[in-house]
C-alpha cells in the first residue's frame, strides 16, 4: 500500500506536488491552532464554572453562618429551605451540606443527605482542601462538582466558629457540595467550534485560490517552462543521437540553469566517452592482434576479426565457450594454476604459450591477460590480447641455428665444434679412451670456384658435407672450418688403424662424382690427423697438429692422409 502511494506521488507533477504540500501545511497549522484555541476556551469555561461553583458554595456557607447566628441552624427545615432557595439559581443542579466529624459528635448526624456520600466528600473533610470534578465522563450532561470545606476559625468569613463549635481552630467542621450545569457553556463552546471550522473552510478556499494562482504563475514561468524546454532539448538530442548539441542555459533561473549546465557537462562526458569507445571499437576490429573478452565466469563474450584470422574460430563459434577450447595440451595443469594465481594476485599475466587452432595446428602464441574490475573490486571481465609468433619463433630458431651451424652446409660451425671438441677431450681424459681429429681440405677447390662460379662451388661444398656425414658415426662430428676446409672429430677411438680406415673411407667416397650445375665433378681431399692424447692435450693443440699433418699430406701429392709426426 505504501509502495503504491509512493509510486502515485512520484507520478504527480511538480505543480501538483507543491500545491498539495502547501495545502497540507495550512491544514496542519489550522488543526494545531484550532486545538490550541479550543483548549484555551475550554480552560476559560472551566475556570468560570469553578469560580461560579465556588461563589455558590461561599453563598451557602454565608447562609449557614446566618442561620447559626440567628439560632435557626438546628432546625432541619431551615437548612433545607436555604438549600432549596439557592438551588433555584440558574445553572445550580445540586446543593448539599456535609457534616464533619466534630459537628456530628457535638450536634448529631443530622439529615441523611448531610453525610459524606463518596470519597470526594471524605477527601475534603480529611484534607480541608477544595476538590473539583467533571461529571460528564459517562457521556451525560456536562456538569462540574465542587466540594468546599468549612474551616473552624475565629474569623471564618466574619464569623467566630469557635464560639459555637467545640473544636480546634483550623479543623474542618463540614463542607458544601455544589454541582453546576455546564450545558450553556458547552453549547457556547460548540458554537465557537462551528464558527472556527466555517472560518477555516472559507480561509482555506480563499488561500487555495490565491496560492494556486501564485504557484501556477511561479511554477509555469520559473520551473515548468524552463524544464519543458530542457526536456525538449533532451528528447531532440536523443532522437538525433547528436551529442555535440547543447541545451540552452537559463541564467535567470539558478536551479534550472545549473540543471542545464549539468546536462551539458554530461553530454560532454558522453561525447568524449563515445569518441573513446569509437576509437577502441576501431582498434578492436582493426587490430592485428587477436582480442578475446570474457565475463567474470570466463565465458567468451566478444572476439575481434584478428581472433578469427589467427585461430580459425568464428565469433559465433567462440562466444559462450570457455577459452579452454584453444588449449593444445602442451602446457601442464600446474602451468595454468600458476598463470591464474598471478592473474588473481596482480590482475595481469603475460608470456609465451602454445595453443591449438581450429584446424588442429599447434602454434606458439604471445598472450597477455588483464582483469577489469568495478569500484568494489569485483571482477567484471577478463581481456586477452594474443598474437601468432610462429614466424618470430622460426626467426629465433634460425638465429640460434646460425649461431652454431654453417648456413651453407648446415654443419656445426667453429664455435659449436670447439665446444664439442672440448667436451670430448674431457670425456676421453676421464675414461682413458682416445680421440682423433681430422683436418680436411678440398684439393684445387679454388680452380672449380673460378671456372664454374661461386654457385657451383657452394653446391659442391653442400654435396661434400653430405658425403662426409655418410662416412662417420652419429657420435662423431663434422665441422666446416671455413672455405673448403672441414674438421672431423672421431670419438672413442681404439687405435690409429680405426682412424686410418675412416680416412680411407672418406677418400674413397670422394672419388665418386658430384653432380654440380648439371656436370659431374670428382674432387679429392687431403687429410691431416692428430690423435689424443698422443698429439695434444687440448683442442687448440689438436687442431694445430692436424693442420700440420694436412700440410704434409698436400706436400706428398694430395688425395691422401697423414698422421701428425
C-alpha positions as CSV (number, residue, x, y, z in Angstrom):
1,X,0.0,0.0,0.0
2,X,2.8,2.4,0.9
3,X,4.7,1.5,-2.2
4,X,1.6,2.2,-4.3
5,X,1.2,5.6,-2.6
6,X,4.8,6.5,-3.2
7,X,4.5,5.4,-6.9
8,X,1.4,7.6,-7.2
9,X,3.1,10.5,-5.6
10,X,6.1,10.2,-7.9
11,X,3.8,10.3,-10.9
12,X,2.5,13.7,-9.9
13,X,3.8,16.9,-11.5
14,X,5.8,19.5,-9.6
15,X,2.9,22.0,-9.5
16,X,0.5,19.4,-8.1
17,X,3.0,18.2,-5.5
18,X,3.8,21.8,-4.4
19,X,0.1,22.6,-4.1
20,X,-0.6,19.5,-2.0
21,X,2.3,20.3,0.3
22,X,1.2,23.9,0.8
23,X,-2.5,23.0,1.4
24,X,-1.4,20.2,3.7
25,X,0.8,22.6,5.7
26,X,-2.1,25.0,6.0
27,X,-4.4,22.3,7.2
28,X,-1.9,21.1,9.8
29,X,-1.3,24.7,11.0
30,X,-5.1,25.2,11.3
31,X,-5.6,22.0,13.2
32,X,-2.9,22.8,15.7
33,X,-4.1,26.4,16.1
34,X,-7.7,25.2,16.4
35,X,-6.7,22.7,19.1
36,X,-4.9,25.4,21.0
37,X,-7.8,27.9,20.7
38,X,-10.3,25.4,21.8
39,X,-8.1,24.3,24.7
40,X,-7.9,27.9,25.8
41,X,-11.7,28.3,25.6
42,X,-12.3,25.1,27.5
43,X,-9.8,26.2,30.2
44,X,-11.6,29.6,30.5
45,X,-15.0,27.9,30.7
46,X,-13.7,25.5,33.3
47,X,-12.3,28.4,35.3
48,X,-15.5,30.4,35.0
49,X,-17.5,27.3,36.1
50,X,-15.2,26.7,39.0
51,X,-15.5,30.3,40.1
52,X,-19.3,30.1,39.8
53,X,-19.4,26.9,41.9
54,X,-17.0,28.4,44.4
55,X,-19.2,31.5,44.7
56,X,-22.3,29.4,45.2
57,X,-20.5,27.4,47.9
58,X,-19.5,30.7,49.6
59,X,-23.0,31.9,49.4
60,X,-24.2,28.6,51.0
61,X,-21.6,28.9,53.8
62,X,-22.6,32.5,54.4
63,X,-26.3,31.4,54.6
64,X,-25.3,28.7,57.1
65,X,-23.4,31.3,59.2
66,X,-26.5,33.5,59.2
67,X,-28.7,30.6,60.4
68,X,-26.1,29.8,63.0
69,X,-26.1,33.4,64.3
70,X,-29.9,33.6,64.4
71,X,-30.2,30.2,66.1
72,X,-32.1,28.6,63.2
73,X,-29.4,26.3,62.2
74,X,-30.5,23.5,64.4
75,X,-33.9,23.2,62.5
76,X,-33.5,20.9,59.5
77,X,-36.4,22.7,57.8
78,X,-34.4,25.9,57.8
79,X,-31.4,24.2,56.3
80,X,-33.5,22.6,53.6
81,X,-35.2,25.9,52.8
82,X,-31.8,27.6,52.4
83,X,-30.6,24.8,50.1
84,X,-33.9,24.9,48.1
85,X,-33.8,28.6,47.6
86,X,-30.1,28.6,46.5
87,X,-30.6,25.6,44.2
88,X,-33.1,27.7,42.2
89,X,-30.3,29.8,40.9
90,X,-29.5,29.3,37.2
91,X,-27.1,26.6,36.5
92,X,-27.1,25.1,40.0
93,X,-28.1,21.4,39.8
94,X,-27.5,20.2,43.3
95,X,-26.5,21.6,46.7
96,X,-25.6,19.6,49.8
97,X,-24.3,20.3,53.3
98,X,-21.9,17.7,54.6
99,X,-21.3,17.5,58.4
100,X,-17.8,17.0,59.6
101,X,-16.8,14.6,62.4
102,X,-16.7,17.3,65.2
103,X,-20.2,18.6,64.2
104,X,-21.6,15.1,64.2
105,X,-20.1,14.4,67.7
106,X,-21.4,17.7,69.0
107,X,-24.8,18.1,67.3
108,X,-25.6,14.7,65.9
109,X,-25.5,13.1,62.4
110,X,-28.2,15.4,61.0
111,X,-30.2,14.5,57.9
112,X,-29.1,11.5,55.7
113,X,-28.2,13.8,52.8
114,X,-25.9,15.7,55.2
115,X,-23.4,12.9,55.5
116,X,-20.4,12.2,53.3
117,X,-21.5,10.0,50.4
118,X,-18.3,9.4,48.4
119,X,-14.6,9.6,48.5
120,X,-14.6,13.2,47.2
121,X,-16.6,14.3,50.3
122,X,-14.3,12.4,52.7
123,X,-11.2,13.7,51.0
124,X,-12.3,17.3,51.6
125,X,-13.3,16.6,55.2
126,X,-9.9,14.9,55.7
127,X,-7.6,17.5,54.0
128,X,-9.6,20.7,54.2
129,X,-8.9,21.4,50.5
130,X,-11.3,22.3,47.7
131,X,-12.0,19.5,45.2
132,X,-13.2,19.9,41.6
133,X,-14.5,17.1,39.4
134,X,-16.1,16.9,35.9
135,X,-19.2,14.6,35.9
136,X,-19.7,14.2,32.1
137,X,-17.2,11.4,31.6
138,X,-20.0,8.9,31.3
139,X,-21.5,10.7,28.3
140,X,-24.2,12.5,30.3
141,X,-24.9,16.2,30.7
142,X,-21.8,18.3,31.2
143,X,-21.5,19.1,34.9
144,X,-18.9,20.3,37.4
145,X,-18.9,19.3,41.0
146,X,-17.2,21.4,43.7
147,X,-16.8,20.5,47.3
148,X,-15.7,23.4,49.5
149,X,-14.6,22.8,53.2
150,X,-16.0,24.8,56.3
151,X,-12.9,25.6,58.3
152,X,-13.3,26.4,62.0
153,X,-11.7,29.8,62.6
154,X,-12.1,32.7,64.9
155,X,-12.9,34.7,61.9
156,X,-14.3,32.5,59.1
157,X,-15.9,34.9,56.6
158,X,-16.7,37.3,59.6
159,X,-18.0,34.6,62.0
160,X,-16.2,33.1,65.0
161,X,-16.8,29.4,64.5
162,X,-15.2,28.5,67.9
163,X,-18.0,30.3,69.7
164,X,-20.4,27.6,68.9
165,X,-18.3,24.6,67.9
166,X,-16.2,22.5,70.4
167,X,-13.2,22.1,68.1
168,X,-9.8,23.4,67.4
169,X,-9.0,26.2,65.2
170,X,-8.2,25.2,61.6
171,X,-10.2,21.9,61.8
172,X,-12.8,21.0,59.2
173,X,-16.4,21.4,60.5
174,X,-18.0,20.3,57.3
175,X,-18.3,21.1,53.6
176,X,-20.6,22.3,50.9
177,X,-21.1,20.2,47.7
178,X,-22.2,22.1,44.6
179,X,-23.0,20.6,41.2
180,X,-23.0,23.2,38.4
181,X,-24.7,22.5,35.0
182,X,-22.2,23.4,32.2
183,X,-24.7,22.8,29.3
184,X,-24.8,26.5,28.4
185,X,-21.0,26.8,28.4
186,X,-20.6,23.7,26.3
187,X,-23.2,25.0,23.8
188,X,-21.2,28.2,23.6
189,X,-18.0,26.3,23.0
190,X,-19.6,24.1,20.3
191,X,-20.9,27.2,18.6
192,X,-17.4,28.7,18.7
193,X,-16.0,25.5,17.2
194,X,-18.5,25.6,14.3
195,X,-17.6,29.2,13.6
196,X,-13.9,28.4,13.7
197,X,-14.4,25.5,11.3
198,X,-16.5,27.6,9.0
199,X,-13.9,30.4,9.1
200,X,-11.2,27.9,8.3
201,X,-13.0,26.5,5.3
202,X,-13.6,30.0,4.0
203,X,-9.9,30.9,4.6
204,X,-8.7,27.6,3.1
205,X,-10.7,28.1,0.0
206,X,-9.6,31.7,-0.4
207,X,-5.9,30.8,0.3
208,X,-6.2,27.8,-2.1
209,X,-7.3,30.0,-4.9
210,X,-4.6,32.6,-4.2
211,X,-1.9,30.0,-3.7
212,X,-3.0,28.1,-6.8
213,X,-2.8,31.2,-8.9
214,X,0.6,32.2,-7.3
215,X,2.0,28.7,-7.7
216,X,0.8,28.3,-11.2
217,X,2.4,31.6,-12.2
218,X,5.6,30.7,-10.3
219,X,5.8,27.1,-11.5
220,X,4.9,27.8,-15.1
221,X,7.2,30.7,-15.5
222,X,10.1,29.7,-13.4
223,X,10.1,26.0,-13.5
224,X,7.6,24.3,-15.9
225,X,8.5,26.3,-19.0
226,X,12.3,26.0,-18.4
227,X,12.0,22.3,-17.5
228,X,9.8,21.7,-20.6
229,X,12.4,23.5,-22.8
230,X,15.1,21.3,-21.3
231,X,13.1,18.2,-21.8
232,X,12.5,19.1,-25.5
233,X,16.2,19.6,-25.9
234,X,17.0,16.3,-24.3
235,X,14.4,14.5,-26.5
236,X,15.7,16.1,-29.7
237,X,19.3,15.2,-28.8
238,X,18.3,11.6,-28.1
239,X,16.3,11.4,-31.3
240,X,19.0,12.7,-33.5
241,X,21.8,11.0,-31.5
242,X,23.8,14.2,-31.7
243,X,25.9,14.5,-28.6
244,X,27.6,17.6,-30.0
245,X,24.5,19.7,-29.3
246,X,24.0,21.6,-26.0
247,X,20.9,22.7,-24.1
248,X,20.4,26.5,-23.6
249,X,21.3,27.7,-20.1
250,X,18.7,30.0,-18.4
251,X,20.8,32.4,-16.4
252,X,17.7,33.9,-14.8
253,X,16.8,30.7,-13.0
254,X,19.7,29.4,-10.9
255,X,18.4,25.9,-10.3
256,X,17.2,25.2,-13.9
257,X,20.4,26.9,-15.2
258,X,22.5,24.6,-13.1
259,X,20.5,21.6,-14.3
260,X,21.2,22.6,-17.9
261,X,24.9,23.1,-17.2
262,X,25.0,19.7,-15.5
263,X,23.2,18.2,-18.5
264,X,25.7,19.8,-20.9
265,X,28.6,18.5,-18.8
266,X,27.0,15.1,-19.0
267,X,26.8,15.4,-22.8
268,X,30.4,16.5,-22.9
269,X,31.4,13.4,-20.9
270,X,29.2,11.2,-23.1
271,X,30.7,12.7,-26.3
272,X,34.2,12.1,-25.0
273,X,33.3,8.6,-23.9
274,X,31.7,7.9,-27.2
275,X,34.8,9.1,-29.0
276,X,36.9,6.8,-26.9
277,X,34.5,3.9,-27.4
278,X,34.6,4.6,-31.2
279,X,38.4,4.6,-31.1
280,X,38.5,1.5,-29.0
281,X,36.0,-0.1,-31.4
282,X,38.1,0.7,-34.4
283,X,41.2,-0.6,-32.6
284,X,39.3,-3.7,-31.6
285,X,38.2,-4.5,-35.1
286,X,41.3,-3.4,-37.0
287,X,44.0,-4.7,-34.5
288,X,46.3,-7.3,-35.9
289,X,46.4,-8.9,-32.5
290,X,43.7,-11.3,-31.5
291,X,41.4,-9.9,-28.7
292,X,39.2,-12.1,-26.6
293,X,36.9,-10.8,-23.8
294,X,35.2,-13.0,-21.2
295,X,32.8,-12.3,-18.4
296,X,33.6,-12.9,-14.8
297,X,32.8,-16.6,-15.2
298,X,35.4,-16.8,-18.0
299,X,32.8,-17.3,-20.8
300,X,33.8,-15.6,-24.0
301,X,31.5,-12.6,-24.7
302,X,33.4,-10.9,-27.6
303,X,36.2,-11.6,-30.1
304,X,37.7,-9.4,-32.9
305,X,38.3,-10.3,-36.5
306,X,42.0,-11.0,-35.8
307,X,40.9,-13.7,-33.4
308,X,39.2,-15.5,-36.2
309,X,42.1,-14.9,-38.6
310,X,44.5,-16.5,-36.1
311,X,42.5,-19.3,-34.5
312,X,40.1,-20.1,-37.3
313,X,37.1,-19.9,-34.9
314,X,34.3,-17.5,-35.9
315,X,32.7,-15.2,-33.3
316,X,29.6,-17.4,-33.3
317,X,31.7,-20.5,-32.6
318,X,33.7,-18.8,-29.8
319,X,31.2,-16.7,-27.9
320,X,29.7,-18.6,-25.0
321,X,32.5,-21.0,-24.7
322,X,35.4,-21.2,-22.3
323,X,38.9,-20.2,-23.7
324,X,39.9,-23.7,-22.9
325,X,38.8,-24.7,-26.4
326,X,42.1,-23.2,-27.6
327,X,44.3,-25.3,-25.4
328,X,46.8,-27.6,-27.1
329,X,47.7,-29.7,-24.1
330,X,51.3,-28.6,-24.3
331,X,51.2,-26.8,-21.0
332,X,50.6,-28.7,-17.8
333,X,47.8,-28.1,-15.3
334,X,50.4,-26.7,-12.9
335,X,51.3,-24.1,-15.6
336,X,47.7,-22.9,-15.8
337,X,47.3,-22.8,-12.0
338,X,50.3,-20.6,-11.7
339,X,49.1,-18.4,-14.5
340,X,45.6,-17.8,-12.9
341,X,47.3,-17.3,-9.5
342,X,49.2,-14.5,-11.0
343,X,46.1,-13.0,-12.6
344,X,44.1,-13.2,-9.3
345,X,47.0,-11.7,-7.4
346,X,48.4,-9.0,-9.7
347,X,45.5,-8.5,-12.1
348,X,47.6,-9.5,-15.2
349,X,49.8,-12.1,-16.8
350,X,51.8,-12.3,-20.0
351,X,54.0,-14.9,-21.5
352,X,54.5,-17.4,-24.3
353,X,52.0,-20.3,-24.6
354,X,51.2,-23.0,-27.2
355,X,47.6,-23.1,-28.4
356,X,45.7,-25.1,-31.0
357,X,43.9,-23.6,-34.0
358,X,40.5,-24.9,-35.2
359,X,42.4,-26.8,-37.9
360,X,44.3,-28.7,-35.2
361,X,47.6,-26.9,-35.8
362,X,49.5,-26.2,-32.6
363,X,51.3,-22.9,-32.7
364,X,53.2,-20.6,-30.4
365,X,51.4,-17.6,-29.1
366,X,52.3,-14.5,-27.1
367,X,49.5,-13.9,-24.7
368,X,48.7,-11.0,-22.3
369,X,45.7,-11.2,-19.9
370,X,44.3,-8.3,-17.9
371,X,41.4,-8.0,-15.4
372,X,38.6,-5.4,-15.5
373,X,37.1,-4.7,-12.0
374,X,34.4,-2.4,-10.7
375,X,34.8,0.1,-7.9
376,X,34.1,-2.6,-5.4
377,X,37.0,-4.7,-6.6
378,X,34.7,-7.3,-8.2
379,X,35.8,-8.9,-11.5
380,X,33.7,-7.8,-14.5
381,X,35.8,-9.1,-17.4
382,X,39.0,-10.7,-18.5
383,X,40.7,-9.3,-21.6
384,X,43.2,-11.4,-23.5
385,X,45.4,-10.0,-26.3
386,X,47.5,-12.5,-28.3
387,X,49.5,-12.9,-31.5
388,X,50.8,-15.8,-33.5
389,X,54.5,-15.8,-33.0
390,X,55.3,-18.7,-35.3
391,X,57.4,-16.6,-37.7
392,X,59.2,-15.0,-34.8
393,X,59.9,-18.4,-33.3
394,X,61.2,-19.6,-36.6
395,X,63.4,-16.5,-36.9
396,X,64.7,-17.1,-33.4
397,X,65.4,-20.7,-34.2
398,X,67.1,-19.6,-37.4
399,X,69.3,-17.1,-35.5
400,X,70.0,-19.8,-32.9
401,X,70.9,-22.2,-35.7
402,X,73.2,-19.7,-37.4
403,X,74.9,-19.1,-34.2
404,X,76.1,-22.7,-34.1
405,X,75.9,-24.0,-37.6
406,X,77.2,-23.2,-41.0
407,X,74.5,-21.6,-43.1
408,X,75.6,-23.3,-46.4
409,X,76.3,-26.9,-45.3
410,X,74.2,-27.0,-42.2
411,X,77.2,-28.5,-40.4
412,X,78.3,-27.3,-36.9
413,X,80.5,-24.1,-37.1
414,X,83.7,-23.4,-35.4
415,X,82.2,-22.3,-32.1
416,X,80.0,-25.4,-31.7
417,X,82.8,-27.7,-32.9
418,X,85.2,-26.2,-30.4
419,X,82.6,-26.8,-27.6
420,X,82.1,-30.4,-28.7
421,X,85.9,-31.0,-29.0
422,X,86.5,-29.7,-25.5
423,X,83.7,-31.9,-24.1
424,X,85.0,-35.0,-25.9
425,X,88.6,-34.5,-24.8
426,X,87.5,-34.1,-21.2
427,X,85.4,-37.3,-21.5
428,X,88.3,-39.1,-23.1
429,X,90.5,-38.0,-20.3
430,X,88.1,-39.3,-17.7
431,X,87.5,-42.6,-19.5
432,X,91.1,-43.2,-20.6
433,X,90.0,-43.6,-24.2
434,X,91.4,-42.0,-27.3
435,X,90.0,-39.5,-29.8
436,X,91.0,-38.3,-33.2
437,X,90.8,-35.0,-35.1
438,X,90.9,-34.8,-38.9
439,X,91.7,-31.6,-40.8
440,X,90.4,-31.9,-44.4
441,X,91.0,-29.6,-47.3
442,X,89.5,-30.0,-50.8
443,X,92.2,-30.2,-53.4
444,X,92.1,-27.4,-56.1
445,X,88.7,-26.1,-55.0
446,X,89.7,-22.6,-56.0
447,X,90.0,-23.7,-59.6
448,X,86.5,-25.0,-59.6
449,X,85.2,-21.8,-58.0
450,X,86.9,-19.7,-60.6
451,X,85.9,-21.7,-63.6
452,X,82.4,-22.7,-62.7
453,X,81.3,-19.9,-60.4
454,X,80.6,-19.5,-56.7
455,X,77.1,-21.1,-57.1
456,X,78.7,-24.3,-58.3
457,X,81.3,-24.0,-55.6
458,X,78.5,-23.7,-53.0
459,X,76.7,-26.7,-54.4
460,X,79.9,-28.8,-54.3
461,X,80.5,-27.9,-50.7
462,X,77.0,-28.9,-49.8
463,X,77.5,-32.3,-51.6
464,X,80.8,-32.8,-49.9
465,X,79.3,-32.1,-46.5
466,X,76.6,-34.8,-47.0
467,X,79.2,-37.2,-48.3
468,X,81.3,-36.6,-45.2
469,X,78.3,-37.2,-42.9
470,X,77.7,-40.6,-44.6
471,X,81.2,-41.7,-43.7
472,X,81.1,-41.2,-39.9
473,X,79.1,-42.4,-36.9
474,X,76.3,-40.4,-35.2
475,X,78.6,-39.9,-32.2
476,X,81.2,-38.2,-34.4
477,X,81.1,-34.6,-35.6
478,X,81.8,-32.9,-38.9
479,X,82.5,-29.1,-39.0
480,X,83.1,-26.7,-41.8
481,X,86.1,-24.8,-40.6
482,X,85.7,-22.2,-43.4
483,X,86.1,-22.0,-47.2
484,X,87.0,-25.5,-48.4
485,X,88.3,-26.8,-45.0
486,X,86.5,-29.2,-42.8
487,X,87.1,-30.8,-39.4
488,X,86.1,-34.3,-38.3
489,X,86.0,-35.4,-34.6
490,X,86.1,-39.1,-34.0
491,X,85.2,-40.3,-30.5
492,X,86.1,-43.4,-28.6
493,X,88.9,-44.4,-30.9
494,X,90.6,-47.7,-30.1
495,X,93.7,-47.5,-32.4
496,X,95.2,-45.4,-35.1
497,X,94.2,-48.1,-37.6
498,X,90.5,-47.3,-36.9
499,X,91.1,-43.6,-37.8
500,X,93.0,-44.6,-41.0
501,X,90.0,-46.7,-42.1
502,X,87.7,-43.7,-41.7
503,X,90.2,-41.5,-43.7
504,X,90.4,-44.1,-46.4
505,X,86.6,-44.3,-46.5
506,X,86.3,-40.6,-46.9
507,X,88.9,-40.5,-49.8
508,X,87.1,-43.4,-51.5
509,X,83.7,-41.7,-51.1
510,X,85.0,-38.5,-52.6
511,X,86.2,-40.4,-55.7
512,X,82.6,-40.8,-56.7
513,X,81.4,-37.9,-59.0
514,X,79.4,-35.0,-57.5
515,X,76.5,-33.6,-59.7
516,X,77.1,-29.8,-59.8
517,X,75.2,-27.5,-62.1
518,X,74.4,-30.4,-64.5
519,X,78.0,-31.5,-64.5
520,X,79.8,-34.4,-62.8
521,X,82.8,-33.4,-60.7
522,X,85.3,-35.6,-59.0
523,X,87.2,-34.0,-56.1
524,X,89.9,-35.2,-53.7
525,X,90.7,-34.5,-50.1
526,X,94.0,-34.0,-48.4
527,X,93.6,-35.1,-44.7
528,X,95.8,-34.4,-41.7
529,X,95.2,-36.4,-38.5
530,X,96.1,-35.8,-34.8
531,X,95.4,-38.3,-32.0
532,X,94.5,-37.7,-28.4
533,X,96.4,-37.9,-26.1
534,X,99.4,-38.7,-28.4
535,X,99.5,-35.4,-30.3
536,X,97.9,-32.9,-28.0
537,X,96.2,-32.3,-24.6
538,X,93.6,-29.7,-25.7
539,X,91.6,-28.7,-28.7
540,X,93.8,-25.9,-29.9
541,X,96.9,-28.2,-29.9
542,X,95.0,-30.9,-31.6
543,X,93.8,-28.6,-34.4
544,X,97.3,-27.2,-34.8
545,X,98.9,-30.6,-35.2
546,X,96.2,-31.9,-37.5
547,X,96.8,-28.8,-39.7
548,X,100.5,-29.6,-39.8
549,X,99.7,-33.2,-40.8
550,X,97.4,-31.8,-43.6
551,X,100.3,-29.8,-44.9
552,X,102.4,-33.0,-45.1
553,X,99.5,-34.7,-47.0
554,X,99.4,-32.0,-49.6
555,X,103.2,-32.0,-50.0
556,X,103.1,-35.7,-50.6
557,X,100.8,-35.5,-53.6
558,X,97.3,-34.7,-52.3
559,X,94.3,-37.1,-52.2
560,X,95.8,-38.9,-49.2
561,X,96.0,-38.7,-45.4
562,X,98.9,-38.2,-42.9
563,X,99.2,-38.6,-39.2
564,X,101.0,-36.0,-37.2
565,X,104.6,-36.9,-36.6
